Amino acid sequence: MSQEIILFNNKEIRRHRDQKQQKRYFSVVDIVSILSQSADGRKYWNKLKQRLKEEWSEVVTNCHQLKLTASDGKMRLTDATDTESMLRIIQSVPSPNAEPIKKWLAKVGYERIEEMNDPELTINRALTTYSAKWYPQDWINQRLKTIDIRKDLTDERKRIWIQEWKEYAILTNEITKARSGMTVNEYKKHKNLKQQNLRDNMTNLELVLNMLAEATTTEISKEKQPDSLEKSKKIAQQWWKIAWNTKKEIEQKTWKPIISEKSAKDILGLN
């Protein structure tokens, strides 16, 4: 883990990044202190925590004691939690400062319900988001196609009862290693990324190879009908020869490696 400090309304919020889980944990006391404008944030959080327990909320069980740097410079244990649980806690803070976040959560919830009724809205939202970030149109077209192909792969994994996050991660790593020679985390380090989405930092050729990998794996899985994680891993590994040969052939034609150190900054011409 690595400790970070972020600012909100010119006040510090302590947080930890867990590299293994790829999660950020925020100091609950810091956030509720700012939102409630309480003189004693720790006391306020203790009362709020008790009320949440009385309401049978499970969010308190998702808070973990982490050592964070206190105001006196010493490392002290304090309650910290991830983004999802932190947003749930914010919903329980009766304060005008919390109201904009609550409105935003309601808006996002409404949009997600609308997208469930009309999945095309998800694509439209992604198109709008990438356009607002000034990604090139040809890159956006490739990226949206990867989302569609990724959904097919996800549906296939659900069909064969691969639903646990850890199992998803294992299979994703197998496919990623086949086409790049690196795990997802190694690939992100290669591009000097932290929490950023790996696909949002791929070049067009990387996206194309990624789509081929996931589409091929989906079709092989449909044909072989695996009924366990191990069998699904073997299918992902079968893609290795196809991916490697394809990668090498393209590199021989273009005289440059497909797996690039380039990130979104390079794609957007910000470097």
Number of C-alpha atoms within 10 A of each C-alpha: 14 9 15 16 12 11 9 11 7 8 13 15 18 21 24 21 18 13 13 8 8 11 15 19 24 28 24 25 20 21 22 24 19 20 19 19 14 13 10 11 19 17 13 17 22 12 11 17 17 13 13 16 13 9 9 10 14 11 17 20 10 13 19 16 12 18 16 21 17 12 8 7 8 10 12 13 13 19 20 26 25 19 13 11 20 21 15 15 21 20 16 15 18 11 15 12 15 18 15 11 14 18 12 11 15 12 11 12 12 11 15 15 11 14 16 11 10 10 12 11 15 16 15 12 13 15 17 13 13 17 13 9 10 13 18 12 12 9 18 20 12 16 22 16 16 20 16 14 19 17 13 16 20 16 15 18 21 13 13 16 13 19 13 9 8 10 16 15 12 17 21 17 19 23 26 23 20 22 26 21 16 18 19 19 17 16 19 20 13 15 18 12 17 13 11 12 11 16 16 16 22 24 21 17 17 19 20 16 19 22 20 19 21 23 18 20 21 21 15 17 21 15 9 11 15 18 13 11 17 12 14 24 18 15 23 26 18 17 20 21 12 15 23 15 12 15 20 16 12 15 14 11 8 10 10 11 14 21 20 16 17 15 23 21 11 13 18 13 10 8 9
